[in-house]
Amino acid sequence: MAFTQLPSYPPFDTRSDRIAVRWTKWVSRLKNNLFEAYDITNEAWKKALLLTYAGPNLNDIVEAIPDSELQARRDESPFDKLVSALNQHFNPKVNKEIQRYQFRRMSQTTELIDDFYTALQHLAPSCEFTNPEEEIKSQIIAGCRSSKVREKGLNNPNITLTNLLQFARTCELTQKHAQQVEKEFTTVNKPDLAKQRPKHHQNNKKPLIHKNCRNCGRKWPHEGGQKNCPAYNKTCNSCGKANHFASVCKSKTTQPRQVKTKPKQKLNFRKHVHTIQDESASEDDYVFIGLGKLQDHKVKLHIDKTIQPEAQKYRRIPFHIRKQLDKHLDKEEEIGVIEKSTGPIPWVSPLVIVPKPKNPDEIRVCVDMRAPNTAIRRERHSTPTLNELSTTLADAKYFSKFDLNQGYHQLELNEESRYITTFATHRGLYRYKRLNFGVNSAAEIFQEVIRQTLSGLPGVINVSDDILVYGKSKEVHNQNL
């Protein structure tokens, strides 16, 4: 048939999301609505009308498809070949398992069960189910909002999808009508509080009558008005104010109640004072200088290989603190805390740099280990409690405390654990050779290693990087020291 004027039909949007689903709908409606309505059977006309209605963006896509994919066979129409090629373009081969995973996670997000059913219908073809209708029914039972629909499906395993949808629509309609009836019932039967309030008429009001005058305490009202009150222009002997007597004074203070008390008894207490003599060395009398390292021990971090490594984006370091950071990196590399990182690096973390509160010219550098900590398995070791320390030190009188300088850095990391501590700087990538701050298991590891190192030594305990030597007497203390 010949058209004097083409009927209107919306073009296909190639820019929006869910293009594969929308393309399938658009072609289906073109066939069923336009071609059927105007009895278009010529395949060449169908192809021409599809390209005409689809719009310039889809024509650009068709022109980019190789001619070999658009060439129709003898038993195939040009229109069907074009639709097949565009189906391959808009709906490439997808991972069946991923589609099924997404299908299983779907749930009803609107009030209508039909919206949920339509969404499942759109996703089911890409899942390649053997029985799509049964799978859709199972997912409706699992993901619907209504507990009644879920109970209906679980109590009747052989119920069909059609019957289940019909029951769900009935429940929705019943609930809607019930809410409407309840709303109307509440409105009709709402008590009118204004009508229930008692009416106060002026005729029923009784004048407020005082039997006695509040200024003089005698009969009231006075004949001749307030000026004839005996207390008028008189001064109160209690508060000093005018126009009232002391007998009715409201400012009169009450006398405090007398309470008899027994004489205090003298209690004898003995004073027990424990003094601690500080014999700490001066700042110039250092015994150990520099950063130590525990010999014959290397820390191994237990890394979960199933966690996907993450190379985080480099955080730009402000220029005004780069000199301070260069000085810090040079010092850490010189004393063997960090080293240059080379080769493929699966884990890279950014730096966090803040000035020290008491000395703004110095900086505190830390690695943001939040991402690597998801792959580092923690070691569970106990830390001594305050009660345990109090019991252990109950009879001690002499103490010496050692503070391990940069405690964590005195434990060396083995070679296999260093890669996960890699961090990015403006000078490249570095990684730690020693146990670094920020590792989620660093506190437990450090506490346990130091405890094992000091085990067997009498009068010696540690809490993290503080080592305490104690004794009942100075001789015992020195021997333990």
Disulfide bonds with the S-S distance in Angstrom:
none
